[in-house]
């Protein structure tokens, strides 16, 4: 615990949805839901207008549609989110060298390393108000909620207290008074199972948790978790702000609208994911030793299988070969609704010639890894998903816009950009040669 409130947590409000509202004028002030748009999709982020109808993250999209049928349901544009995140994280790093990103939309900042006249509550409050204005500017109009406290735990809780666009500074010495009335679920790691275990011993609030001895907590929830709960109930958290978070794994997974049972198609999908994973490895100048396959079956049971190589690789064929082998050990006859391929055990060097073969490298595209029938099935999947809700498009006559929806050979587009007034809506033939997706900028 620090003697002064010098750890700041910033959390961009309803980030994905806010970026969509920023770039789509007709959606400003309207309910927006970003996530999977298919029948088995899950909500990633809901705008505050959608939250008023009870929509929240991790909710099935089908339920969100029932609660808020008039919302815009968008698949997401990760290049836009990454670009906005980079701008905000760059701002934070210009303020302090100690910035610890937690995700695209939130980070810790160590104010002890910032250029402040002092670390009084008045000084850090003034600093935070200025920071919020600068975040609004560099992000193109987004808001962020800020919490400041004497630890990471307190700062993160504080940033949630006055959303959206809030600012809460917890003065040193007030941490335990802040926590005591709160439900125990405010403590990181207290999910439904742990909350139920604590409920059985009469613990619902942090104040009640504070009365429980460490030995009793260890007996109820285990040694490591019990010790952690004992400390956090007393606001004791000495974790530093770590500017570089080590990447432990890189993975890609996809959820499918229909269960896939064809073995050749599943293998081709695994091949494609292996290619995406190794492309990300190469961009990050990393390689990995352990290949993991994740499979969610028709009955929602989820299986993972892993294999470790003698040395690290970033070769797509090697990863695909191992993932295919792991897939062969799983009974997929009932249907597969989710597949994922990941690589862990990362290193910044590569084991040359590991399990390589002499095939022509020009054949290393996904079509070469499947027979003609399977390649056709993959192409069919791609065609069905060409016009994704929310994606940026451009028409030779009508200019830039975004896809509202598509089906039955028609795509509906609203022609507007972040810099225009709300635009008109037109329905066009899905194969209109004048309409094309706008490719995201190539990442360095």
Secondary structure by P-SEA (a helix, b strand, c coil): ccccccbbbbbcccaaaaaaaaacccccccbbbbccccccbbbccccaaaaaacccccccaaaaaaaccccccccccaaaaaaaaaaaaaaaaaacccccccccccccccccccccccccaaaaaaaaaaaaaaaaaaacbbbbbbbbcccaaaaaaaaaccccbbbbbbcccccccccccccccccccccaaaaaaaaaaccccaaaaaaccaaaaaacccaaaaaaaaaaaaccccccccccccccccbbbbbbcbbbccaaaaaaaaaaaaaaaaaaaaaacccccbbbbbbbccccbbbbbbcccccccccaaaaaaaaaaaaaaccccccccbbbbbcccccccccccccccccccccccccccccaaaaaaaaaaaaaaccccccccccccccbbbbccccccbbbbbbbcccccbbbbbbccccccccccccccccc
